């Protein structure tokens, strides 16, 4: 089909958004490298050798044999009730609120959950406020609903509250309809920032006073490196303004594709009315329910925290030892990512040169709405979650040679 004919048939979303990147889909990629052994420090992908494959395979077999009919039928809009009950039981503890299955609708990962929230809340020309920078895949998904996405800068404690208040005031004075603020408060992607309790409390106050929802993306919230769990934004909300997105992707496996919306019952009911995909896999749901009911998840998550903390410490130590004159960063206290400020070179130049040397990571400009590599030149995002310790060390040694080659 001729391109001109195809364009005349495409939706506004398809025309305006354009092609995504592997990073938008959470994947690693080879990019432009011809290196025979590239090292990926690109995507937010869990450590593969420690995935609970054996335990989960047993749960799949048990679900398939014991609940055959239910496992091989349609799943329904809300998801398997047994899994919703198990998630509710666990989140009641984590979020410090009494929750039931009626507070949950299970989805195809948190990305599917976000799409359902957008479909339920957004009309064309509505406004969604996001942190600057923010995860590129989410921004792309929100823009797919033909609404306006407005950035508010971050500081070391999270979203800048003063700028947020000013932005909301200006938008409302111009007749704009702000539907929600999207935030990744715990171990932010890409910056790794942990939003302070003070900022979280202020966010809830703003949501209440301005009648705006908050969509809390809790993808990395359980992957903290110290003893204390971060205060959930959801736990601070007393006005039913926080809609939480949860997922098993980072704490079990990205491949099982199970996440959820967590919210007041009325919001869950509204979301069910705009869902048309007949649900995701009942077999996976039943296996997950068994995995949770057998108390296997918490021990696994505790192990993951230790592994990712070790990787973070090892990677940052080697990055300092090998690349300190050229890089600067704050060590994250959880999550998968390091937000690295670079010196003497732009991120576009570094990304290309590092790719030639077999180290793959995205430019920081990818996480801004305009993605302008000539404007957002100072940062790159590096992921320490997937690569082995040996690969992480080798990556920093290759980067040292890259910096020396293009800067010195």
C-alpha positions in Angstrom: 0.0 0.0 0.0 1.3 3.5 -0.9 2.4 5.5 2.2 0.1 8.4 1.3 -3.0 6.1 1.1 -2.1 4.4 4.4 -1.7 7.7 6.2 -5.2 8.8 5.1 -6.6 5.7 6.9 -4.6 6.0 10.1 -5.9 7.4 13.4 -4.6 10.6 14.9 -2.8 8.6 17.5 -0.9 6.5 15.0 0.0 9.6 13.0 1.1 11.7 16.0 3.0 9.2 18.2 5.2 7.5 15.7 7.3 4.4 16.2 8.4 3.5 19.7 11.9 2.4 20.8 12.9 -0.9 22.5 13.3 1.1 25.7 9.6 2.2 25.4 8.7 -1.6 25.5 11.1 -2.3 28.4 13.5 -4.3 26.1 17.2 -4.4 25.5 18.5 -3.8 22.0 21.6 -4.0 19.9 21.1 -0.6 18.4 23.7 0.3 15.8 26.6 -1.8 17.2 28.5 -4.3 15.3 30.4 -5.4 18.4 30.4 -9.3 18.6 29.7 -9.3 22.3 27.6 -6.2 23.3 26.8 -5.7 27.0 23.2 -4.5 27.6 22.8 -2.0 30.5 19.7 -0.6 28.8 16.4 -2.2 29.8 14.6 -2.6 33.1 14.9 -6.4 33.0 15.1 -8.6 36.1 18.1 -10.9 36.8 17.3 -14.0 34.8 19.3 -16.7 36.7 17.3 -16.0 39.9 13.8 -16.0 38.4 11.6 -18.5 40.3 11.1 -20.7 37.2 11.0 -24.0 39.0 8.5 -22.9 41.6 6.3 -21.2 39.1 6.4 -24.1 36.7 5.1 -26.3 39.5 2.3 -23.8 40.1 1.4 -23.8 36.4 1.2 -27.6 36.4 -0.9 -27.7 39.5 -3.3 -25.1 38.2 -3.6 -26.8 34.9 -4.4 -30.2 36.5 -6.6 -29.1 39.4 -8.5 -26.2 37.7 -8.5 -27.3 34.1 -11.7 -25.8 32.9 -11.2 -22.5 34.6 -7.5 -22.3 33.5 -8.4 -22.8 29.8 -11.4 -20.5 29.5 -11.8 -16.7 29.1 -10.6 -14.8 32.1 -13.1 -12.0 32.4 -12.6 -8.3 32.8 -11.6 -8.2 36.5 -9.3 -11.3 36.5 -9.4 -14.4 38.5 -11.0 -13.8 41.9 -8.6 -16.0 43.7 -5.6 -13.9 42.5 -7.4 -10.7 43.3 -8.0 -11.9 46.8 -4.3 -12.9 47.2 -3.2 -9.5 45.9 -5.6 -7.7 48.2 -4.3 -9.7 51.2 -0.7 -8.8 50.4 -1.4 -5.1 49.5 -3.4 -4.6 52.7 -0.1 -5.2 54.5 2.1 -3.2 52.1 -0.2 -0.3 51.7 -1.5 -0.2 55.3 -5.1 -0.1 54.3 -7.8 -2.8 54.4 -8.4 -3.8 50.8 -10.6 -6.5 49.2 -10.7 -8.0 45.8 -13.2 -5.2 44.8 -10.3 -2.8 44.9 -8.4 -4.6 42.1 -8.7 -5.3 38.4 -5.9 -7.5 37.0 -4.2 -6.6 33.7 -1.5 -7.3 31.1 1.2 -5.8 33.3 1.2 -2.3 34.6 1.2 -1.0 31.0 -2.2 -2.7 30.4 -3.4 -1.2 33.7 -2.3 2.3 32.6 -4.0 2.0 29.3 -7.3 1.0 31.0 -7.0 4.0 33.4 -6.4 6.3 30.4 -9.3 4.9 28.5 -11.5 5.4 31.5 -10.5 8.9 32.4 -9.1 10.7 29.3 -10.9 12.6 26.6 -9.1 14.4 23.7 -7.3 17.6 24.8 -7.4 16.7 28.5 -4.1 17.3 30.4 -1.9 14.8 32.2 1.0 16.0 34.2 4.2 13.9 34.4 7.5 14.3 36.0 10.4 15.6 34.0 12.1 13.3 33.0 9.7 10.3 33.0 9.5 6.8 31.6 9.2 7.1 27.8 6.8 4.2 27.4 4.3 5.7 29.7 4.4 9.1 28.1 3.9 7.5 24.7 0.9 5.5 25.9 -0.7 8.6 27.4 -0.2 10.6 24.2 -2.0 7.8 22.4 -5.3 9.2 23.8 -4.8 12.5 22.1 -4.4 14.5 25.3 -1.8 17.0 26.3 1.2 15.8 28.4 2.8 18.5 30.5 6.1 18.1 32.3 7.0 19.3 35.8 10.7 19.2 36.8 12.0 17.0 39.5 14.5 17.7 42.3 16.2 15.3 44.7 13.0 14.8 46.8 10.7 14.1 43.8 8.4 16.3 41.7 8.9 20.0 42.4 5.9 21.0 44.4 6.1 24.7 43.8 6.4 24.3 40.1 3.5 21.7 40.2 1.2 24.2 41.9 2.1 27.0 39.5 1.6 24.6 36.5 -1.8 23.5 37.7 -2.9 27.2 38.3 -1.7 28.2 34.8 -3.4 25.3 33.1 -6.7 25.9 34.9 -6.6 29.6 34.2 -6.3 28.7 30.5 -9.3 26.5 30.7 -7.5 23.2 30.6 -9.0 20.1 32.2 -6.3 18.3 34.2 -7.3 14.6 34.7 -4.3 13.2 36.6 -0.7 13.5 37.7 1.4 10.5 36.8 4.2 9.7 39.2 6.8 7.0 39.8 7.5 7.9 43.4 9.7 5.0 44.4 13.1 4.5 42.6 11.9 6.6 39.7 12.6 5.6 36.1 14.9 6.9 34.8 16.4 9.0 37.7 16.2 6.4 40.6 14.9 9.2 42.9 12.9 8.2 46.0 10.2 10.8 46.6 10.2 12.0 50.1 7.3 11.5 52.5 6.8 15.3 52.6 6.4 15.5 48.9 4.1 12.5 48.8 1.9 14.1 51.5 1.9 17.4 49.5 0.9 15.5 46.3 -2.1 14.0 48.2 -3.1 17.5 49.4 -2.9 18.9 45.9 -5.0 16.0 44.5 -7.7 16.7 47.0 -7.8 20.5 46.8 -7.6 20.6 43.0 -9.8 17.6 42.4 -7.2 15.8 40.3 -6.3 12.1 40.4 -2.8 10.8 41.0 -1.7 7.7 39.2 1.0 6.0 41.3 3.2 3.7 39.3 4.6 1.3 41.9 6.6 -0.9 39.5 9.8 -0.6 41.6 8.4 0.1 45.1 9.2 -3.3 46.6 12.8 -3.3 45.4 14.3 -1.2 48.2 17.9 -1.8 49.3 17.5 -0.9 53.0 15.4 -2.2 55.8 12.6 0.3 55.6 9.9 0.0 53.0 9.1 3.4 51.3 5.8 5.0 52.4 3.3 4.1 49.7 1.6 7.1 48.2 -1.6 5.1 48.3 -1.4 4.9 52.1 -1.4 8.7 52.5 -4.5 9.2 50.4 -7.7 9.7 52.4 -9.9 11.0 49.6 -9.7 8.2 47.1 -7.7 10.3 44.7 -4.8 7.8 44.2 -5.0 5.1 41.6 -2.1 2.7 42.0 -0.5 0.6 39.3 1.1 -2.6 40.5 3.0 -5.4 38.7 4.7 -8.7 39.1 7.0 -8.0 36.2 10.0 -6.8 38.2 9.6 -9.0 41.2 8.8 -12.3 39.5 9.1 -12.1 35.7 8.3 -9.7 32.9 7.1 -12.6 30.8 4.1 -13.5 32.9 2.6 -10.1 32.0 0.4 -9.6 35.1 -0.2 -6.3 36.8 -3.2 -4.5 38.3 -5.1 -1.4 39.0 -5.6 -0.7 42.7 -8.2 1.9 43.6 -11.6 2.7 45.2 -14.3 0.3 44.2 -16.1 2.9 42.1 -13.0 3.5 40.0 -12.5 -0.2 39.5 -16.0 -0.6 38.3 -15.6 2.3 35.9 -12.4 0.7 34.5 -14.1 -2.6 33.9 -16.6 -0.7 31.7 -13.9 0.4 29.3 -12.1 -2.9 29.1 -12.7 -5.0 26.0 -9.9 -7.5 25.8 -11.7 -10.4 27.7 -8.9 -10.4 30.3 -5.5 -12.1 30.3 -4.5 -15.7 30.9 -6.6 -17.5 33.5 -3.9 -20.2 33.7 -1.2 -17.6 34.7 -3.7 -16.0 37.1 -4.3 -19.3 38.9 -0.6 -20.2 39.0 0.2 -16.8 40.5 -2.6 -17.3 43.0 -1.1 -20.6 44.1 2.4 -19.0 44.2 1.2 -16.3 46.5 -1.0 -18.6 48.7 2.1 -20.8 49.3 4.0 -17.8 50.7 6.7 -18.0 48.0 6.8 -14.4 46.9 8.1 -12.6 49.9 11.2 -14.8 50.3 11.9 -14.4 46.6 11.5 -10.6 46.8 13.9 -10.4 49.8 16.4 -12.3 47.8 16.0 -10.0 44.8 16.6 -6.9 47.0 19.9 -8.3 48.1 21.0 -9.2 44.6 20.1 -5.8 43.2 21.7 -4.0 46.0 24.9 -6.0 45.4 24.8 -5.3 41.7 24.2 -1.6 42.3 27.1 -1.3 44.8 29.4 -3.3 42.5 28.5 -1.4 39.4 28.8 2.1 41.0 32.1 1.2 42.6 33.5 0.1 39.2 32.0 3.0 37.4 33.7 5.4 39.9 37.1 3.5 39.7 37.1 3.4 35.9 35.1 6.5 34.8 35.1 9.0 37.7 36.6 12.0 35.8 33.7 11.7 33.3 30.7 10.7 35.3 28.7 11.9 38.3 25.6 10.3 40.0 23.7 9.7 43.1 23.6 6.1 44.3 19.9 4.9 44.2 18.4 3.3 47.3 16.3 0.9 45.2 15.1 -0.1 41.7 17.1 -0.9 38.6 18.6 2.3 37.3 21.5 4.7 37.6 21.0 8.3 36.2 24.4 9.3 35.1 25.6 12.9 34.4 28.4 12.9 31.9 31.2 15.4 31.4 33.2 16.5 28.3 30.8 14.8 25.8 27.1 14.8 24.9 24.9 11.8 25.6 24.4 11.4 21.9 28.1 11.2 21.2 28.7 8.9 24.2 25.8 6.6 23.3 27.2 6.1 19.7 30.8 5.7 20.8 29.9 3.3 23.6 27.8 1.3 21.2 30.8 0.9 18.9 32.7 -0.4 21.9 29.9 -2.8 22.8 28.1 -1.1 25.7 24.4 -0.4 25.1 22.3 2.1 27.0 19.7 4.8 26.2 20.4 8.5 26.0 18.8 10.6 28.7 17.0 12.7 26.1 14.7 9.7 25.4 12.9 10.4 28.8 11.8 13.9 27.9 8.7 14.6 25.8 10.5 16.2 22.9 13.4 13.6 23.0 15.7 16.3 21.7 19.3 15.0 21.9 20.6 18.5 21.1 18.7 20.0 24.1 18.9 17.3 26.8 22.6 16.4 26.5 23.9 15.8 30.0 22.5 12.4 31.1 22.3 8.7 30.3 20.4 5.9 32.0 22.2 2.7 32.9 20.5 -0.4 34.2 22.4 -2.8 36.5 19.6 -5.3 37.0 20.0 -7.8 34.2 23.8 -8.0 33.6 26.1 -10.3 35.6 28.8 -8.8 37.9 31.4 -9.8 35.3 29.4 -8.0 32.5 29.0 -4.9 34.7 32.7 -4.7 35.4 33.5 -5.3 31.7 31.0 -2.5 30.8 32.8 0.0 33.0 36.2 -1.0 31.6 34.9 -0.5 28.0 33.3 2.8 29.0 36.7 4.0 30.4 38.3 3.3 27.0 35.3 5.1 25.3 35.7 8.2 27.4 39.4 8.3 26.9 39.0 7.9 23.2 36.5 10.7 22.6 37.1 13.1 25.5 40.9 13.1 26.2 
